[in-house]
Amino acid sequence: MPIQEAEKRDLTDVKSPPVEVKQKTSTDYDDGLHERFVLWKDQAGHSYGHIARMISRSAAAVSNYVNKVFVGDLAAFEKDIANLLRREEELEFTAMPRVFCKTAAASLLWEIFEYCDRNCDMGVAVGPAGSGKTITCNEYKRVNRNTVFVTADIATRSVGSVLRMLAKRVSGTPHGAGSNSALLHAIIDRLKRSRRLILIDEAHFLTWEAFEVIRKIHDCAGVGIVYVGMERLYDQMKGTSGKAFLFDQIYSRISIKRDDLPVEREDVKHIAASIWPGLGKECIDFLYSKARDKGKFRTVTKLLQVAITMHRDYERTMGLELLKEAEGFLVQG
């Protein structure tokens, strides 16, 4: 066989190396999505198994994702996580600015959280809807992962429901069958000497009995408690309701409170810049005027969200005219 033909045959027999399909590694995580998911998981109190069933994955995969050691198609898994958050994440959380803005109101709230956290004391923070209470609670929980953060509502306000909600957030506490008394003492045993902080948002929904149970946890476990809610929460504690005497045990333990959360122009400017950078003075002035109405900072974020949607979907120019048009879609106070 001629040498040239042999060389040609040798070359054609050489197989090309397989093309390596590179999957996303832990360094390729969508950090923003991961952070939102971990915070949502902590707040919701769901187990890995429960979340796995929600997205038709294994509990091990969910655990590995949380700990950033996921093996497999990370992009596909993150798509499942994004869809899950789209369905389950609280609207208050999804409406928050992309970057937390420590407004003057948030700074006052933060002082209470830190004080009660350091001193295992009890505090109250009240303010109107939209003033940034829940967003600040979320951020404090994110920064101080040991914080127990729960949210009451019209359906979650009785002793039993509050105890079960707390038990889900306190790792190692059984929250299945059992009496309220047994569950209360299990929570106390888990929290005792832990020096953790319990943040209770929307606390104005709680019944007096639920307040008393939380006081018992504070007294016996020695943990900090902060009640966060609307103005009527502090009103009933300080004696403006016919049943104020029932709150004597609670009110006497309040060491620090905030009941005047300001809305400042500079805060509105920072929030707007975190959502849509570059808005002019007239736009900021308009948003500030709306922030001083009933909706506070929430109105600012809602206005911008509607305006951004109109800008992207209908190619409208972002500016004062569009903001005023977006205002027409909101419920006016």
ZADO-1210 file (C-alpha; in nm, 4 decimals, padded with zeros to 6 digits):
<atoms>
<atom x="00.0000" y="00.0000" z="00.0000" code="MET" pos="1"/>
<atom x="00.1381" y="00.3399" z="-00.0919" code="PRO" pos="2"/>
<atom x="00.2522" y="00.5462" z="00.2047" code="ILE" pos="3"/>
<atom x="00.0200" y="00.8332" z="00.1112" code="GLN" pos="4"/>
<atom x="-00.2855" y="00.6043" z="00.1149" code="GLU" pos="5"/>
<atom x="-00.1844" y="00.4513" z="00.4483" code="ALA" pos="6"/>
<atom x="-00.1495" y="00.7937" z="00.6052" code="GLU" pos="7"/>
<atom x="-00.4891" y="00.8898" z="00.4632" code="LYS" pos="8"/>
<atom x="-00.6473" y="00.5737" z="00.6077" code="ARG" pos="9"/>
<atom x="-00.4919" y="00.6373" z="00.9494" code="ASP" pos="10"/>
<atom x="-00.6313" y="00.9878" z="00.9554" code="LEU" pos="11"/>
<atom x="-00.9837" y="00.8789" z="00.8646" code="THR" pos="12"/>
<atom x="-00.9811" y="00.6062" z="01.1307" code="ASP" pos="13"/>
<atom x="-00.9130" y="00.8573" z="01.4045" code="VAL" pos="14"/>
<atom x="-01.2400" y="00.9275" z="01.5858" code="LYS" pos="15"/>
<atom x="-01.3215" y="01.2809" z="01.6882" code="SER" pos="16"/>
<atom x="-01.3367" y="01.3260" z="02.0655" code="PRO" pos="17"/>
<atom x="-01.6924" y="01.3497" z="02.2017" code="PRO" pos="18"/>
<atom x="-01.8258" y="01.6998" z="02.2428" code="VAL" pos="19"/>
<atom x="-01.8568" y="01.7718" z="02.6116" code="GLU" pos="20"/>
<atom x="-02.1957" y="01.9154" z="02.7077" code="VAL" pos="21"/>
<atom x="-02.1188" y="02.1548" z="02.9862" code="LYS" pos="22"/>
<atom x="-02.3898" y="02.1764" z="03.2471" code="GLN" pos="23"/>
<atom x="-02.4274" y="02.4651" z="03.4844" code="LYS" pos="24"/>
<atom x="-02.2229" y="02.4289" z="03.8006" code="THR" pos="25"/>
<atom x="-02.2747" y="02.5787" z="04.1426" code="SER" pos="26"/>
<atom x="-02.0860" y="02.8869" z="04.0280" code="THR" pos="27"/>
<atom x="-02.3460" y="02.9351" z="03.7537" code="ASP" pos="28"/>
<atom x="-02.6381" y="02.9648" z="03.9949" code="TYR" pos="29"/>
<atom x="-02.8890" y="03.2416" z="03.9450" code="ASP" pos="30"/>
<atom x="-02.8070" y="03.3914" z="04.2823" code="ASP" pos="31"/>
<atom x="-03.1117" y="03.6179" z="04.2889" code="GLY" pos="32"/>
<atom x="-03.3459" y="03.3247" z="04.2218" code="LEU" pos="33"/>
<atom x="-03.1655" y="03.1060" z="04.4754" code="HIS" pos="34"/>
<atom x="-03.1907" y="03.3741" z="04.7446" code="GLU" pos="35"/>
<atom x="-03.5627" y="03.4247" z="04.6783" code="ARG" pos="36"/>
<atom x="-03.6243" y="03.0507" z="04.6937" code="PHE" pos="37"/>
<atom x="-03.4396" y="03.0000" z="05.0222" code="VAL" pos="38"/>
<atom x="-03.6215" y="03.2928" z="05.1807" code="LEU" pos="39"/>
<atom x="-03.9559" y="03.1661" z="05.0528" code="TRP" pos="40"/>
<atom x="-03.8815" y="02.8147" z="05.1820" code="LYS" pos="41"/>
<atom x="-03.7927" y="02.9484" z="05.5269" code="ASP" pos="42"/>
<atom x="-04.1033" y="03.1635" z="05.5425" code="GLN" pos="43"/>
<atom x="-04.3381" y="02.8953" z="05.4115" code="ALA" pos="44"/>
<atom x="-04.1942" y="02.6339" z="05.6470" code="GLY" pos="45"/>
<atom x="-04.2143" y="02.3574" z="05.3845" code="HIS" pos="46"/>
<atom x="-03.9947" y="02.0484" z="05.4063" code="SER" pos="47"/>
<atom x="-03.7708" y="01.9386" z="05.1198" code="TYR" pos="48"/>
<atom x="-04.0117" y="01.6522" z="05.0539" code="GLY" pos="49"/>
<atom x="-04.3134" y="01.8807" z="05.0340" code="HIS" pos="50"/>
<atom x="-04.1402" y="02.1164" z="04.7913" code="ILE" pos="51"/>
<atom x="-04.0185" y="01.8197" z="04.5857" code="ALA" pos="52"/>
<atom x="-04.3775" y="01.7033" z="04.5401" code="ARG" pos="53"/>
<atom x="-04.4791" y="02.0534" z="04.4316" code="MET" pos="54"/>
<atom x="-04.2303" y="02.0491" z="04.1416" code="ILE" pos="55"/>
<atom x="-04.2206" y="01.6719" z="04.0731" code="SER" pos="56"/>
<atom x="-03.8572" y="01.6418" z="04.1774" code="ARG" pos="57"/>
<atom x="-03.6755" y="01.4500" z="04.4497" code="SER" pos="58"/>
<atom x="-03.6208" y="01.5828" z="04.8000" code="ALA" pos="59"/>
<atom x="-03.2470" y="01.5263" z="04.7525" code="ALA" pos="60"/>
<atom x="-03.2478" y="01.7511" z="04.4445" code="ALA" pos="61"/>
<atom x="-03.4190" y="02.0300" z="04.6387" code="VAL" pos="62"/>
<atom x="-03.1730" y="01.9910" z="04.9280" code="SER" pos="63"/>
<atom x="-02.8760" y="01.9934" z="04.6913" code="ASN" pos="64"/>
<atom x="-03.0072" y="02.3065" z="04.5203" code="TYR" pos="65"/>
<atom x="-03.0445" y="02.4877" z="04.8525" code="VAL" pos="66"/>
<atom x="-02.6877" y="02.3926" z="04.9481" code="ASN" pos="67"/>
<atom x="-02.5532" y="02.4735" z="04.5995" code="LYS" pos="68"/>
<atom x="-02.4282" y="02.1215" z="04.5283" code="VAL" pos="69"/>
<atom x="-02.6886" y="02.0402" z="04.2633" code="PHE" pos="70"/>
<atom x="-02.5886" y="01.7699" z="04.0120" code="VAL" pos="71"/>
<atom x="-02.7675" y="01.7625" z="03.6800" code="GLY" pos="72"/>
<atom x="-02.9387" y="02.0085" z="03.4496" code="ASP" pos="73"/>
<atom x="-02.9330" y="02.3168" z="03.6709" code="LEU" pos="74"/>
<atom x="-03.0962" y="02.5388" z="03.4100" code="ALA" pos="75"/>
<atom x="-03.4014" y="02.3116" z="03.3880" code="ALA" pos="76"/>
<atom x="-03.4230" y="02.2865" z="03.7659" code="PHE" pos="77"/>
<atom x="-03.4051" y="02.6640" z="03.8044" code="GLU" pos="78"/>
<atom x="-03.6889" y="02.6923" z="03.5544" code="LYS" pos="79"/>
<atom x="-03.8990" y="02.4684" z="03.7813" code="ASP" pos="80"/>
<atom x="-03.8038" y="02.6823" z="04.0814" code="ILE" pos="81"/>
<atom x="-03.8944" y="03.0034" z="03.8990" code="ALA" pos="82"/>
<atom x="-04.2346" y="02.8607" z="03.8065" code="ASN" pos="83"/>
<atom x="-04.2898" y="02.7507" z="04.1654" code="LEU" pos="84"/>
<atom x="-04.2127" y="03.0968" z="04.3006" code="LEU" pos="85"/>
<atom x="-04.4365" y="03.2544" z="04.0395" code="ARG" pos="86"/>
<atom x="-04.7251" y="03.0477" z="04.1793" code="ARG" pos="87"/>
<atom x="-04.6462" y="03.0464" z="04.5489" code="GLU" pos="88"/>
<atom x="-04.4405" y="03.3519" z="04.6382" code="GLU" pos="89"/>
<atom x="-04.6225" y="03.6191" z="04.8364" code="GLU" pos="90"/>
<atom x="-04.7212" y="03.9208" z="04.6260" code="LEU" pos="91"/>
<atom x="-04.5689" y="04.1502" z="04.8868" code="GLU" pos="92"/>
<atom x="-04.2329" y="03.9878" z="04.8250" code="PHE" pos="93"/>
<atom x="-04.2497" y="03.9969" z="04.4448" code="THR" pos="94"/>
<atom x="-04.3480" y="04.3646" z="04.4542" code="ALA" pos="95"/>
<atom x="-04.0412" y="04.4654" z="04.6506" code="MET" pos="96"/>
<atom x="-03.7595" y="04.6600" z="04.4817" code="PRO" pos="97"/>
<atom x="-03.4830" y="04.4529" z="04.3271" code="ARG" pos="98"/>
<atom x="-03.2420" y="04.6035" z="04.5804" code="VAL" pos="99"/>
<atom x="-03.3605" y="04.6577" z="04.9370" code="PHE" pos="100"/>
<atom x="-03.3817" y="05.0294" z="05.0112" code="CYS" pos="101"/>
<atom x="-03.3162" y="05.1160" z="05.3737" code="LYS" pos="102"/>
<atom x="-03.5617" y="05.4024" z="05.3960" code="THR" pos="103"/>
<atom x="-03.6002" y="05.6214" z="05.7039" code="ALA" pos="104"/>
<atom x="-03.8998" y="05.4055" z="05.8022" code="ALA" pos="105"/>
<atom x="-03.7000" y="05.0855" z="05.7493" code="ALA" pos="106"/>
<atom x="-03.4165" y="05.2210" z="05.9639" code="SER" pos="107"/>
<atom x="-03.6570" y="05.2845" z="06.2526" code="LEU" pos="108"/>
<atom x="-03.7986" y="04.9340" z="06.2185" code="LEU" pos="109"/>
<atom x="-03.4481" y="04.7888" z="06.2018" code="TRP" pos="110"/>
<atom x="-03.3584" y="04.9574" z="06.5318" code="GLU" pos="111"/>
<atom x="-03.6473" y="04.7800" z="06.7043" code="ILE" pos="112"/>
<atom x="-03.5590" y="04.4445" z="06.5499" code="PHE" pos="113"/>
<atom x="-03.1937" y="04.4735" z="06.6540" code="GLU" pos="114"/>
<atom x="-03.2771" y="04.5956" z="07.0041" code="TYR" pos="115"/>
<atom x="-03.5174" y="04.3098" z="07.0751" code="CYS" pos="116"/>
<atom x="-03.2808" y="04.0645" z="06.9057" code="ASP" pos="117"/>
<atom x="-02.9817" y="04.1653" z="07.1199" code="ARG" pos="118"/>
<atom x="-03.1716" y="04.2009" z="07.4465" code="ASN" pos="119"/>
<atom x="-03.4326" y="03.9247" z="07.4046" code="CYS" pos="120"/>
<atom x="-03.6953" y="04.1890" z="07.4709" code="ASP" pos="121"/>
<atom x="-04.0424" y="04.2687" z="07.3402" code="MET" pos="122"/>
<atom x="-04.1247" y="04.5516" z="07.1004" code="GLY" pos="123"/>
<atom x="-04.4019" y="04.6887" z="06.8797" code="VAL" pos="124"/>
<atom x="-04.3744" y="04.8480" z="06.5358" code="ALA" pos="125"/>
<atom x="-04.6894" y="04.9924" z="06.3837" code="VAL" pos="126"/>
<atom x="-04.7532" y="05.1895" z="06.0687" code="GLY" pos="127"/>
<atom x="-04.9927" y="05.2282" z="05.7758" code="PRO" pos="128"/>
<atom x="-05.0180" y="04.9788" z="05.4926" code="ALA" pos="129"/>
<atom x="-04.7475" y="05.0238" z="05.2321" code="GLY" pos="130"/>
<atom x="-04.4900" y="05.1818" z="05.4634" code="SER" pos="131"/>
<atom x="-04.2369" y="04.9007" z="05.4166" code="GLY" pos="132"/>
<atom x="-04.2964" y="04.6884" z="05.7271" code="LYS" pos="133"/>
<atom x="-04.3142" y="04.3494" z="05.5580" code="THR" pos="134"/>
<atom x="-04.0281" y="04.4232" z="05.3197" code="ILE" pos="135"/>
<atom x="-03.8078" y="04.5224" z="05.6135" code="THR" pos="136"/>
<atom x="-03.9049" y="04.2056" z="05.8011" code="CYS" pos="137"/>
<atom x="-03.8066" y="04.0025" z="05.4947" code="ASN" pos="138"/>
<atom x="-03.4717" y="04.1776" z="05.4718" code="GLU" pos="139"/>
<atom x="-03.3967" y="04.1367" z="05.8425" code="TYR" pos="140"/>
<atom x="-03.4739" y="03.7652" z="05.8090" code="LYS" pos="141"/>
<atom x="-03.2450" y="03.7443" z="05.5061" code="ARG" pos="142"/>
<atom x="-02.9564" y="03.9106" z="05.6895" code="VAL" pos="143"/>
<atom x="-03.0198" y="03.7356" z="06.0222" code="ASN" pos="144"/>
<atom x="-03.1087" y="03.3830" z="05.9152" code="ARG" pos="145"/>
<atom x="-03.1780" y="03.2688" z="06.2721" code="ASN" pos="146"/>
<atom x="-03.4816" y="03.4977" z="06.2923" code="THR" pos="147"/>
<atom x="-03.8237" y="03.3301" z="06.3115" code="VAL" pos="148"/>
<atom x="-04.0574" y="03.5267" z="06.0831" code="PHE" pos="149"/>
<atom x="-04.4299" y="03.4523" z="06.0700" code="VAL" pos="150"/>
<atom x="-04.7262" y="03.6398" z="05.9256" code="THR" pos="151"/>
<atom x="-05.0722" y="03.6330" z="06.0793" code="ALA" pos="152"/>
<atom x="-05.3908" y="03.6862" z="05.8817" code="ASP" pos="153"/>
<atom x="-05.7653" y="03.6610" z="05.9239" code="ILE" pos="154"/>
<atom x="-05.7472" y="03.2792" z="05.8964" code="ALA" pos="155"/>
<atom x="-05.4284" y="03.2356" z="06.1004" code="THR" pos="156"/>
<atom x="-05.4930" y="03.4159" z="06.4249" code="ARG" pos="157"/>
<atom x="-05.6076" y="03.1630" z="06.6850" code="SER" pos="158"/>
<atom x="-05.3866" y="02.9914" z="06.9420" code="VAL" pos="159"/>
<atom x="-05.3687" y="02.6608" z="06.7555" code="GLY" pos="160"/>
<atom x="-05.2964" y="02.8088" z="06.4142" code="SER" pos="161"/>
<atom x="-05.0286" y="03.0424" z="06.5517" code="VAL" pos="162"/>
<atom x="-04.8588" y="02.7585" z="06.7406" code="LEU" pos="163"/>
<atom x="-04.8538" y="02.5368" z="06.4317" code="ARG" pos="164"/>
<atom x="-04.7184" y="02.8225" z="06.2237" code="MET" pos="165"/>
<atom x="-04.4387" y="02.8848" z="06.4747" code="LEU" pos="166"/>
<atom x="-04.3615" y="02.5137" z="06.5011" code="ALA" pos="167"/>
<atom x="-04.3041" y="02.4957" z="06.1247" code="LYS" pos="168"/>
<atom x="-04.0485" y="02.7763" z="06.1491" code="ARG" pos="169"/>
<atom x="-03.8672" y="02.6386" z="06.4541" code="VAL" pos="170"/>
<atom x="-03.6553" y="02.3525" z="06.3280" code="SER" pos="171"/>
<atom x="-03.6927" y="02.0275" z="06.5182" code="GLY" pos="172"/>
<atom x="-04.0350" y="02.1062" z="06.6634" code="THR" pos="173"/>
<atom x="-04.3054" y="01.8493" z="06.5838" code="PRO" pos="174"/>
<atom x="-04.6066" y="02.0260" z="06.4371" code="HIS" pos="175"/>
<atom x="-04.8372" y="01.7329" z="06.3750" code="GLY" pos="176"/>
<atom x="-05.0877" y="01.5878" z="06.6151" code="ALA" pos="177"/>
<atom x="-05.0959" y="01.6924" z="06.9797" code="GLY" pos="178"/>
<atom x="-05.2647" y="01.9393" z="07.2070" code="SER" pos="179"/>
<atom x="-05.1950" y="02.3098" z="07.1980" code="ASN" pos="180"/>
<atom x="-05.0339" y="02.2797" z="07.5392" code="SER" pos="181"/>
<atom x="-04.7957" y="02.0066" z="07.4211" code="ALA" pos="182"/>
<atom x="-04.7067" y="02.2078" z="07.1110" code="LEU" pos="183"/>
<atom x="-04.6463" y="02.5216" z="07.3174" code="LEU" pos="184"/>
<atom x="-04.4042" y="02.3437" z="07.5502" code="HIS" pos="185"/>
<atom x="-04.2270" y="02.1786" z="07.2550" code="ALA" pos="186"/>
<atom x="-04.1687" y="02.5221" z="07.1001" code="ILE" pos="187"/>
<atom x="-04.0441" y="02.6608" z="07.4327" code="ILE" pos="188"/>
<atom x="-03.8032" y="02.3678" z="07.4712" code="ASP" pos="189"/>
<atom x="-03.6601" y="02.4266" z="07.1229" code="ARG" pos="190"/>
<atom x="-03.6245" y="02.8031" z="07.1692" code="LEU" pos="191"/>
<atom x="-03.4981" y="02.8073" z="07.5274" code="LYS" pos="192"/>
<atom x="-03.1545" y="02.9692" z="07.5539" code="ARG" pos="193"/>
<atom x="-03.1471" y="03.0099" z="07.1740" code="SER" pos="194"/>
<atom x="-03.1631" y="03.3929" z="07.2004" code="ARG" pos="195"/>
<atom x="-03.3539" y="03.4030" z="06.8723" code="ARG" pos="196"/>
<atom x="-03.5895" y="03.6766" z="06.7564" code="LEU" pos="197"/>
<atom x="-03.9524" y="03.6149" z="06.6581" code="ILE" pos="198"/>
<atom x="-04.1009" y="03.8676" z="06.4145" code="LEU" pos="199"/>
<atom x="-04.4793" y="03.8569" z="06.3890" code="ILE" pos="200"/>
<atom x="-04.6095" y="04.0543" z="06.0934" code="ASP" pos="201"/>
<atom x="-04.9763" y="04.1580" z="06.0632" code="GLU" pos="202"/>
<atom x="-05.0000" y="04.1085" z="06.4402" code="ALA" pos="203"/>
<atom x="-05.3177" y="04.3175" z="06.4559" code="HIS" pos="204"/>
<atom x="-05.5033" y="04.0052" z="06.3404" code="PHE" pos="205"/>
<atom x="-05.4051" y="03.8032" z="06.6493" code="LEU" pos="206"/>
<atom x="-05.6592" y="03.7187" z="06.9161" code="THR" pos="207"/>
<atom x="-05.5867" y="03.8081" z="07.2778" code="TRP" pos="208"/>
<atom x="-05.5350" y="03.4373" z="07.3511" code="GLU" pos="209"/>
<atom x="-05.2705" y="03.4174" z="07.0783" code="ALA" pos="210"/>
<atom x="-05.0921" y="03.7207" z="07.2267" code="PHE" pos="211"/>
<atom x="-05.0901" y="03.5454" z="07.5629" code="GLU" pos="212"/>
<atom x="-04.9380" y="03.2302" z="07.4141" code="VAL" pos="213"/>
<atom x="-04.6617" y="03.4343" z="07.2509" code="ILE" pos="214"/>
<atom x="-04.6017" y="03.6140" z="07.5813" code="ARG" pos="215"/>
<atom x="-04.5619" y="03.2712" z="07.7431" code="LYS" pos="216"/>
<atom x="-04.2980" y="03.1777" z="07.4834" code="ILE" pos="217"/>
<atom x="-04.1178" y="03.5070" z="07.5495" code="HIS" pos="218"/>
<atom x="-04.1201" y="03.4593" z="07.9278" code="ASP" pos="219"/>
<atom x="-04.0241" y="03.0915" z="07.9340" code="CYS" pos="220"/>
<atom x="-03.7831" y="03.0678" z="07.6396" code="ALA" pos="221"/>
<atom x="-03.6225" y="03.4107" z="07.6872" code="GLY" pos="222"/>
<atom x="-03.6439" y="03.5093" z="07.3206" code="VAL" pos="223"/>
<atom x="-03.7060" y="03.8472" z="07.1620" code="GLY" pos="224"/>
<atom x="-04.0492" y="03.9277" z="07.0199" code="ILE" pos="225"/>
<atom x="-04.1512" y="04.2080" z="06.7834" code="VAL" pos="226"/>
<atom x="-04.5156" y="04.2623" z="06.6904" code="TYR" pos="227"/>
<atom x="-04.5475" y="04.4367" z="06.3536" code="VAL" pos="228"/>
<atom x="-04.8809" y="04.5654" z="06.2289" code="GLY" pos="229"/>
<atom x="-05.1176" y="04.8504" z="06.1602" code="MET" pos="230"/>
<atom x="-05.1957" y="05.1338" z="06.3992" code="GLU" pos="231"/>
<atom x="-05.4893" y="04.9644" z="06.5682" code="ARG" pos="232"/>
<atom x="-05.2498" y="04.7068" z="06.7158" code="LEU" pos="233"/>
<atom x="-05.0908" y="04.9576" z="06.9518" code="TYR" pos="234"/>
<atom x="-05.4240" y="05.1303" z="07.0152" code="ASP" pos="235"/>
<atom x="-05.5751" y="04.8171" z="07.1660" code="GLN" pos="236"/>
<atom x="-05.2656" y="04.7570" z="07.3761" code="MET" pos="237"/>
<atom x="-05.2488" y="05.1038" z="07.5243" code="LYS" pos="238"/>
<atom x="-05.6126" y="05.1232" z="07.6251" code="GLY" pos="239"/>
<atom x="-05.8338" y="05.2629" z="07.3514" code="THR" pos="240"/>
<atom x="-06.0521" y="04.9522" z="07.3264" code="SER" pos="241"/>
<atom x="-06.3044" y="04.8134" z="07.5716" code="GLY" pos="242"/>
<atom x="-06.0877" y="04.5044" z="07.6321" code="LYS" pos="243"/>
<atom x="-05.7608" y="04.6881" z="07.6834" code="ALA" pos="244"/>
<atom x="-05.7256" y="04.5503" z="08.0374" code="PHE" pos="245"/>
<atom x="-05.6649" y="04.2069" z="07.8843" code="LEU" pos="246"/>
<atom x="-05.3441" y="04.3396" z="07.7330" code="PHE" pos="247"/>
<atom x="-05.1922" y="04.4587" z="08.0605" code="ASP" pos="248"/>
<atom x="-04.9523" y="04.1615" z="08.0689" code="GLN" pos="249"/>
<atom x="-04.8447" y="04.2328" z="07.7103" code="ILE" pos="250"/>
<atom x="-04.8306" y="04.6100" z="07.7332" code="TYR" pos="251"/>
<atom x="-04.6189" y="04.6046" z="08.0492" code="SER" pos="252"/>
<atom x="-04.3533" y="04.4021" z="07.8674" code="ARG" pos="253"/>
<atom x="-04.3156" y="04.6366" z="07.5697" code="ILE" pos="254"/>
<atom x="-03.9719" y="04.7954" z="07.5981" code="SER" pos="255"/>
<atom x="-03.9527" y="04.9736" z="07.2645" code="ILE" pos="256"/>
<atom x="-04.2014" y="05.0883" z="07.0033" code="LYS" pos="257"/>
<atom x="-04.2305" y="05.2812" z="06.6778" code="ARG" pos="258"/>
<atom x="-04.5608" y="05.4287" z="06.5694" code="ASP" pos="259"/>
<atom x="-04.4540" y="05.7079" z="06.3353" code="ASP" pos="260"/>
<atom x="-04.2945" y="05.5771" z="06.0152" code="LEU" pos="261"/>
<atom x="-04.1949" y="05.8663" z="05.7874" code="PRO" pos="262"/>
<atom x="-04.2139" y="05.8849" z="05.4083" code="VAL" pos="263"/>
<atom x="-03.9306" y="06.0989" z="05.2737" code="GLU" pos="264"/>
<atom x="-03.8664" y="06.2200" z="04.9212" code="ARG" pos="265"/>
<atom x="-03.5142" y="06.0772" z="04.9163" code="GLU" pos="266"/>
<atom x="-03.6532" y="05.7356" z="05.0053" code="ASP" pos="267"/>
<atom x="-03.8970" y="05.7518" z="04.7133" code="VAL" pos="268"/>
<atom x="-03.6085" y="05.8494" z="04.4871" code="LYS" pos="269"/>
<atom x="-03.4010" y="05.5482" z="04.5956" code="HIS" pos="270"/>
<atom x="-03.6915" y="05.3053" z="04.5582" code="ILE" pos="271"/>
<atom x="-03.7718" y="05.4392" z="04.2109" code="ALA" pos="272"/>
<atom x="-03.4054" y="05.4171" z="04.1078" code="ALA" pos="273"/>
<atom x="-03.3904" y="05.0527" z="04.2198" code="SER" pos="274"/>
<atom x="-03.6837" y="04.9699" z="03.9911" code="ILE" pos="275"/>
<atom x="-03.6296" y="05.2093" z="03.6968" code="TRP" pos="276"/>
<atom x="-03.3068" y="05.4126" z="03.7106" code="PRO" pos="277"/>
<atom x="-03.2890" y="05.7576" z="03.5568" code="GLY" pos="278"/>
<atom x="-03.6335" y="05.9023" z="03.6281" code="LEU" pos="279"/>
<atom x="-03.6339" y="06.2828" z="03.6240" code="GLY" pos="280"/>
<atom x="-03.7216" y="06.5246" z="03.9013" code="LYS" pos="281"/>
<atom x="-04.0813" y="06.5740" z="03.7877" code="GLU" pos="282"/>
<atom x="-04.1381" y="06.1963" z="03.7967" code="CYS" pos="283"/>
<atom x="-03.9890" y="06.1684" z="04.1457" code="ILE" pos="284"/>
<atom x="-04.2006" y="06.4609" z="04.2661" code="ASP" pos="285"/>
<atom x="-04.5114" y="06.2917" z="04.1276" code="PHE" pos="286"/>
<atom x="-04.4255" y="05.9581" z="04.2919" code="LEU" pos="287"/>
<atom x="-04.3490" y="06.1325" z="04.6201" code="TYR" pos="288"/>
<atom x="-04.6902" y="06.3005" z="04.6179" code="SER" pos="289"/>
<atom x="-04.8506" y="05.9579" z="04.5746" code="LYS" pos="290"/>
<atom x="-04.6348" y="05.8032" z="04.8473" code="ALA" pos="291"/>
<atom x="-04.7772" y="06.0504" z="05.0983" code="ARG" pos="292"/>
<atom x="-05.1298" y="05.9224" z="05.0305" code="ASP" pos="293"/>
<atom x="-05.2868" y="05.6082" z="05.1732" code="LYS" pos="294"/>
<atom x="-05.0776" y="05.3595" z="04.9734" code="GLY" pos="295"/>
<atom x="-04.7336" y="05.4935" z="05.0828" code="LYS" pos="296"/>
<atom x="-04.4319" y="05.3176" z="04.9252" code="PHE" pos="297"/>
<atom x="-04.6485" y="05.0379" z="04.7870" code="ARG" pos="298"/>
<atom x="-04.8224" y="05.2883" z="04.5593" code="THR" pos="299"/>
<atom x="-04.4824" y="05.3908" z="04.4206" code="VAL" pos="300"/>
<atom x="-04.3886" y="05.0328" z="04.3300" code="THR" pos="301"/>
<atom x="-04.7328" y="04.9591" z="04.1867" code="LYS" pos="302"/>
<atom x="-04.7299" y="05.2737" z="03.9718" code="LEU" pos="303"/>
<atom x="-04.3871" y="05.1902" z="03.8358" code="LEU" pos="304"/>
<atom x="-04.4809" y="04.8290" z="03.7678" code="GLN" pos="305"/>
<atom x="-04.7872" y="04.9321" z="03.5651" code="VAL" pos="306"/>
<atom x="-04.5898" y="05.2002" z="03.3793" code="ALA" pos="307"/>
<atom x="-04.3063" y="04.9582" z="03.2989" code="ILE" pos="308"/>
<atom x="-04.5563" y="04.7049" z="03.1636" code="THR" pos="309"/>
<atom x="-04.7115" y="04.9709" z="02.9406" code="MET" pos="310"/>
<atom x="-04.3643" y="05.0813" z="02.8283" code="HIS" pos="311"/>
<atom x="-04.2581" y="04.7290" z="02.7325" code="ARG" pos="312"/>
<atom x="-04.5837" y="04.6015" z="02.5866" code="ASP" pos="313"/>
<atom x="-04.6889" y="04.9146" z="02.3981" code="TYR" pos="314"/>
<atom x="-04.3509" y="05.0849" z="02.3478" code="GLU" pos="315"/>
<atom x="-04.4597" y="05.3902" z="02.5425" code="ARG" pos="316"/>
<atom x="-04.1998" y="05.6413" z="02.6583" code="THR" pos="317"/>
<atom x="-04.1288" y="05.6180" z="03.0287" code="MET" pos="318"/>
<atom x="-04.1971" y="05.9545" z="03.1884" code="GLY" pos="319"/>
<atom x="-04.4448" y="06.1682" z="03.3790" code="LEU" pos="320"/>
<atom x="-04.7228" y="06.1290" z="03.1212" code="GLU" pos="321"/>
<atom x="-04.7012" y="05.7500" z="03.1389" code="LEU" pos="322"/>
<atom x="-04.6946" y="05.7528" z="03.5204" code="LEU" pos="323"/>
<atom x="-05.0108" y="05.9646" z="03.5276" code="LYS" pos="324"/>
<atom x="-05.1767" y="05.7278" z="03.2829" code="GLU" pos="325"/>
<atom x="-05.0693" y="05.4304" z="03.4953" code="ALA" pos="326"/>
<atom x="-05.2269" y="05.5982" z="03.7971" code="GLU" pos="327"/>
<atom x="-05.5648" y="05.5596" z="03.6295" code="GLY" pos="328"/>
<atom x="-05.5355" y="05.1811" z="03.6582" code="PHE" pos="329"/>
<atom x="-05.4936" y="05.1899" z="04.0376" code="LEU" pos="330"/>
<atom x="-05.7677" y="05.2121" z="04.2948" code="VAL" pos="331"/>
<atom x="-05.7700" y="05.5672" z="04.4254" code="GLN" pos="332"/>
<atom x="-05.8080" y="05.6474" z="04.7945" code="GLY" pos="333"/>
</atoms>
